[in-house]
């Protein structure tokens, strides 16, 4: 009745684990962290859109400014000729030199006189070209053969205003698109001439030519807009917007230029609304250009690299989750400790009552309990060691695998980056002084040589850790069934790996030589964790015996452990572990399997290792554990277990 009542009291007094604070912490922490991260993400997105809009306007303004500047150049050239109509080639070159000094996008400038005999047809003759090396290419340029150029010249000469057209420009290696601006030059001031006098007073036409590609290059240089895809259309902005949003309407034939020049055709770019991040409206990525008779539109789309600026929100989210996780873990751990303390207090109070009623029974069984308790403590320690080893191996294995998997990519990425830097150094050998100084400060050449070696060294270290983890998991086997067919050699190697620090570090010697004489063993049915415990006990005792023998050893003695495995009589697996230590004295050899018996110094042995090993082999595996030893000649332990336990169940 007493035992039943105490058992009921224990069941009723088990405290419950209070995890409500943990759930509250997780819910509030993750919720607040996620909502705040979302707000930061929204702010970052708005900031990115504002920056992109500002950069788009800057590109448009520089583009428009260059166009206006070339128009002013044409007006200046016409004004010079209207004042000095008889300007010769040498004087023209001096003037053009001054103009070209501040111009980076102008292809050429020229003045074409009107042949008085054919003024009505505006046949341009006696053309002066600058720079002079372009003269052979441009003197034969048919200004009037293309209807766009003819219309621009006629409009300029008949109205007296600047006229611009888009045309193809002759090059040594072909043609490219460009602008030609025409402005008429008259004998008198334009303000003093009537409309019907313009053709009569026309002297010639000044023209300024520049290529669209040079104009783009100058715009990119001034705005540093390397992260944008830019398209230039010969259409007003409303027509471009309409054409881009209608799948059946193509405006590609009105595309004048795109940057970069290898950019994919816009018709194959997919949904443009998604590609314009500014309010997801394509009109926000369009900029209008107006220049004399030409209306054009810039489509400016940011590349994906300009949109990846959300590190603040991601960082805050990770930090908040980490803090929440740590706080929740602390609360859960505290709750567990309080539960354990309450449980221990309850157990203690109940144990006092139980001890009073069982005092006589405990007194009679005290000696037996002491022995059993010691064995259980040792078994519990080994079980705890196995669980701890398995836990450590599991926890370390995931980050180690993550590191191992990423080191290969890190090595490849580092090589790719170094190759890219070498390409830059090859094609752009002239660096700014600040770059050269930085290269010298960080010893770039040494970094380029040593960085791949560092990663390879890390890979070797990770491989070593993985081997140790595998050995710990194989040794513990806490996640495996009680009976299992296993590789005996794997268990031996795992145990040797765990004891490696004792094997390789031996006083006066380079280490203990381990000779493996493994036979061709099949998988053996056994209790893997218990059998590994036996291997650990026997190998540890062998190492201890060798370390004791070192003090009296004389050359050519060398510390050695021999492990032999074989199949005997087709049914028995035999494992022999031998050392060349001092051996066991004859008068105590019959006691070595007794509980609590040990020949080691006080504090260095419990006397349970061989006793538990003997019990594991004989009772759990129905085998034999034999010992052969001679003083001064070493000790040999022989384990004999059946290949399968089905034979003796």
ChimeraX attribute file (.defattr): number of C-alpha atoms within 10 A of each C-alpha:
attribute: neighborCount
match mode: 1-to-1
recipient: residues
	/A:1	6
	/A:2	11
	/A:3	11
	/A:4	8
	/A:5	11
	/A:6	15
	/A:7	14
	/A:8	11
	/A:9	14
	/A:10	15
	/A:11	10
	/A:12	9
	/A:13	14
	/A:14	15
	/A:15	15
	/A:16	11
	/A:17	13
	/A:18	14
	/A:19	13
	/A:20	12
	/A:21	13
	/A:22	19
	/A:23	14
	/A:24	12
	/A:25	17
	/A:26	20
	/A:27	13
	/A:28	12
	/A:29	19
	/A:30	19
	/A:31	14
	/A:32	15
	/A:33	21
	/A:34	19
	/A:35	12
	/A:36	16
	/A:37	21
	/A:38	16
	/A:39	13
	/A:40	19
	/A:41	18
	/A:42	14
	/A:43	15
	/A:44	19
	/A:45	18
	/A:46	15
	/A:47	13
	/A:48	19
	/A:49	18
	/A:50	13
	/A:51	14
	/A:52	22
	/A:53	17
	/A:54	12
	/A:55	18
	/A:56	24
	/A:57	16
	/A:58	16
	/A:59	23
	/A:60	22
	/A:61	17
	/A:62	18
	/A:63	21
	/A:64	16
	/A:65	13
	/A:66	20
	/A:67	20
	/A:68	15
	/A:69	13
	/A:70	20
	/A:71	22
	/A:72	13
	/A:73	20
	/A:74	24
	/A:75	22
	/A:76	15
	/A:77	24
	/A:78	23
	/A:79	18
	/A:80	16
	/A:81	22
	/A:82	21
	/A:83	14
	/A:84	11
	/A:85	16
	/A:86	10
	/A:87	14
	/A:88	10
	/A:89	14
	/A:90	9
	/A:91	11
	/A:92	19
	/A:93	17
	/A:94	11
	/A:95	15
	/A:96	18
	/A:97	13
	/A:98	10
	/A:99	15
	/A:100	17
	/A:101	8
	/A:102	9
	/A:103	13
	/A:104	13
	/A:105	21
	/A:106	20
	/A:107	21
	/A:108	20
	/A:109	22
	/A:110	23
	/A:111	26
	/A:112	21
	/A:113	21
	/A:114	21
	/A:115	16
	/A:116	15
	/A:117	9
	/A:118	10
	/A:119	16
	/A:120	12
	/A:121	12
	/A:122	22
	/A:123	18
	/A:124	20
	/A:125	15
	/A:126	12
	/A:127	18
	/A:128	20
	/A:129	23
	/A:130	22
	/A:131	15
	/A:132	13
	/A:133	9
	/A:134	15
	/A:135	16
	/A:136	10
	/A:137	14
	/A:138	20
	/A:139	17
	/A:140	10
	/A:141	12
	/A:142	12
	/A:143	19
	/A:144	17
	/A:145	9
	/A:146	11
	/A:147	10
	/A:148	15
	/A:149	21
	/A:150	18
	/A:151	15
	/A:152	23
	/A:153	26
	/A:154	20
	/A:155	18
	/A:156	20
	/A:157	25
	/A:158	16
	/A:159	18
	/A:160	20
	/A:161	15
	/A:162	23
	/A:163	25
	/A:164	26
	/A:165	19
	/A:166	19
	/A:167	18
	/A:168	14
	/A:169	19
	/A:170	15
	/A:171	11
	/A:172	7
	/A:173	6
	/A:174	8
	/A:175	11
	/A:176	14
	/A:177	15
	/A:178	21
	/A:179	22
	/A:180	24
	/A:181	26
	/A:182	29
	/A:183	29
	/A:184	32
	/A:185	31
	/A:186	25
	/A:187	17
	/A:188	14
	/A:189	12
	/A:190	18
	/A:191	7
	/A:192	8
	/A:193	14
	/A:194	9
	/A:195	12
	/A:196	10
	/A:197	13
	/A:198	20
	/A:199	18
	/A:200	13
	/A:201	16
	/A:202	22
	/A:203	24
	/A:204	29
	/A:205	25
	/A:206	27
	/A:207	26
	/A:208	23
	/A:209	22
	/A:210	21
	/A:211	20
	/A:212	21
	/A:213	18
	/A:214	15
	/A:215	21
	/A:216	22
	/A:217	15
	/A:218	17
	/A:219	22
	/A:220	19
	/A:221	11
	/A:222	13
	/A:223	16
	/A:224	13
	/A:225	16
	/A:226	13
	/A:227	15
	/A:228	21
	/A:229	17
	/A:230	24
	/A:231	21
	/A:232	22
	/A:233	23
	/A:234	20
	/A:235	20
	/A:236	17
	/A:237	20
	/A:238	12
	/A:239	13
	/A:240	23
	/A:241	19
	/A:242	15
	/A:243	15
	/A:244	20
	/A:245	14
	/A:246	10
	/A:247	10
	/A:248	7
	/A:249	11
	/A:250	15
	/A:251	17
	/A:252	13
	/A:253	8
	/A:254	13
	/A:255	17
	/A:256	18
	/A:257	19
	/A:258	22
	/A:259	17
	/A:260	15
	/A:261	11
	/A:262	7
	/A:263	12
	/A:264	11
	/A:265	11
	/A:266	16
	/A:267	14
	/A:268	8
	/A:269	10
	/A:270	9
	/A:271	14
	/A:272	18
	/A:273	17
	/A:274	12
	/A:275	17
	/A:276	22
	/A:277	21
	/A:278	22
	/A:279	13
	/A:280	13
	/A:281	15
	/A:282	23
	/A:283	18
	/A:284	18
	/A:285	25
	/A:286	24
	/A:287	19
	/A:288	19
	/A:289	21
	/A:290	13
	/A:291	15
	/A:292	14
	/A:293	11
	/A:294	15
	/A:295	14
	/A:296	20
	/A:297	23
	/A:298	26
	/A:299	24
	/A:300	26
	/A:301	22
	/A:302	21
	/A:303	14
	/A:304	10
	/A:305	9
	/A:306	13
	/A:307	15
	/A:308	11
	/A:309	14
	/A:310	16
	/A:311	12
	/A:312	14
	/A:313	21
	/A:314	16
	/A:315	12
	/A:316	17
	/A:317	21
	/A:318	15
	/A:319	13
	/A:320	20
	/A:321	19
	/A:322	14
	/A:323	16
	/A:324	20
	/A:325	17
	/A:326	13
	/A:327	16
	/A:328	20
	/A:329	15
	/A:330	13
	/A:331	19
	/A:332	19
	/A:333	13
	/A:334	12
	/A:335	19
	/A:336	16
	/A:337	13
	/A:338	15
	/A:339	17
	/A:340	15
	/A:341	13
	/A:342	16
	/A:343	17
	/A:344	13
	/A:345	12
	/A:346	16
	/A:347	15
	/A:348	12
	/A:349	11
	/A:350	16
	/A:351	14
	/A:352	10
	/A:353	12
	/A:354	16
	/A:355	12
	/A:356	9
	/A:357	13
	/A:358	12
	/A:359	10
	/A:360	11
	/A:361	10
	/A:362	13
	/A:363	10
	/A:364	10
	/A:365	10
	/A:366	12
	/A:367	11
	/A:368	10
	/A:369	13
	/A:370	11
	/A:371	13
	/A:372	13
	/A:373	12
	/A:374	16
	/A:375	20
	/A:376	13
	/A:377	12
	/A:378	16
	/A:379	17
	/A:380	12
	/A:381	12
	/A:382	16
	/A:383	17
	/A:384	14
	/A:385	15
	/A:386	21
	/A:387	18
	/A:388	16
	/A:389	21
	/A:390	23
	/A:391	16
	/A:392	14
	/A:393	22
	/A:394	15
	/A:395	12
	/A:396	14
	/A:397	16
	/A:398	11
	/A:399	11
	/A:400	17
	/A:401	14
	/A:402	10
	/A:403	15
	/A:404	19
	/A:405	12
	/A:406	13
	/A:407	17
	/A:408	14
	/A:409	11
	/A:410	15
	/A:411	18
	/A:412	13
	/A:413	12
	/A:414	16
	/A:415	15
	/A:416	12
	/A:417	13
	/A:418	17
	/A:419	13
	/A:420	12
	/A:421	12
	/A:422	14
	/A:423	12
	/A:424	13
	/A:425	12
	/A:426	10
	/A:427	8
	/A:428	9
	/A:429	10
	/A:430	11
	/A:431	11
	/A:432	9
	/A:433	9
	/A:434	9
	/A:435	11
	/A:436	11
	/A:437	12
	/A:438	12
	/A:439	12
	/A:440	11
	/A:441	9
	/A:442	10
	/A:443	11
	/A:444	12
	/A:445	10
	/A:446	9
	/A:447	13
	/A:448	17
	/A:449	11
	/A:450	12
	/A:451	15
	/A:452	17
	/A:453	13
	/A:454	12
	/A:455	16
	/A:456	15
	/A:457	12
	/A:458	15
	/A:459	19
	/A:460	12
	/A:461	12
	/A:462	17
	/A:463	15
	/A:464	11
	/A:465	16
	/A:466	18
	/A:467	12
	/A:468	16
	/A:469	24
	/A:470	16
	/A:471	23
	/A:472	25
	/A:473	21
	/A:474	24
	/A:475	30
	/A:476	28
	/A:477	20
	/A:478	19
	/A:479	10
	/A:480	12
	/A:481	12
	/A:482	13
	/A:483	13
	/A:484	15
	/A:485	15
	/A:486	15
	/A:487	15
	/A:488	21
	/A:489	17
	/A:490	14
	/A:491	23
	/A:492	21
	/A:493	17
	/A:494	24
	/A:495	24
	/A:496	20
	/A:497	19
	/A:498	16
	/A:499	15
	/A:500	13
	/A:501	11
	/A:502	16
	/A:503	21
	/A:504	13
	/A:505	12
	/A:506	16
	/A:507	10
	/A:508	8
	/A:509	11
	/A:510	12
	/A:511	17
	/A:512	20
	/A:513	13
	/A:514	15
	/A:515	13
	/A:516	15
	/A:517	12
	/A:518	13
	/A:519	14
	/A:520	9
	/A:521	15
	/A:522	14
	/A:523	14
	/A:524	20
	/A:525	20
	/A:526	24
	/A:527	20
	/A:528	24
	/A:529	22
	/A:530	23
	/A:531	20
	/A:532	23
	/A:533	23
	/A:534	21
	/A:535	23
	/A:536	22
	/A:537	17
	/A:538	20
	/A:539	24
	/A:540	18
	/A:541	19
	/A:542	26
	/A:543	22
	/A:544	16
	/A:545	21
	/A:546	24
	/A:547	17
	/A:548	14
	/A:549	18
	/A:550	18
	/A:551	10
	/A:552	7
	/A:553	15
	/A:554	9
	/A:555	5
	/A:556	5
	/A:557	9
	/A:558	16
	/A:559	22
	/A:560	19
	/A:561	22
	/A:562	17
	/A:563	19
	/A:564	15
	/A:565	21
	/A:566	17
	/A:567	18
	/A:568	12
	/A:569	6
	/A:570	9
	/A:571	12
	/A:572	17
	/A:573	22
	/A:574	21
	/A:575	23
	/A:576	18
	/A:577	21
	/A:578	23
	/A:579	27
	/A:580	22
	/A:581	28
	/A:582	22
	/A:583	21
	/A:584	21
	/A:585	13
	/A:586	11
	/A:587	7
	/A:588	11
	/A:589	14
	/A:590	11
	/A:591	13
	/A:592	19
	/A:593	21
	/A:594	15
	/A:595	18
	/A:596	17
	/A:597	17
	/A:598	19
	/A:599	13
	/A:600	14
	/A:601	8
	/A:602	8
	/A:603	6
	/A:604	10
	/A:605	14
	/A:606	18
	/A:607	19
	/A:608	23
	/A:609	26
	/A:610	22
	/A:611	17
	/A:612	22
	/A:613	23
	/A:614	21
	/A:615	17
	/A:616	20
	/A:617	21
	/A:618	16
	/A:619	11
	/A:620	15
	/A:621	21
	/A:622	15
	/A:623	18
	/A:624	17
	/A:625	20
	/A:626	12
	/A:627	17
	/A:628	13
	/A:629	20
	/A:630	15
	/A:631	12
	/A:632	14
	/A:633	13
	/A:634	21
	/A:635	22
	/A:636	21
	/A:637	19
	/A:638	18
	/A:639	22
	/A:640	23
	/A:641	24
	/A:642	22
	/A:643	22
	/A:644	19
	/A:645	16
	/A:646	8
	/A:647	8
	/A:648	8
	/A:649	6
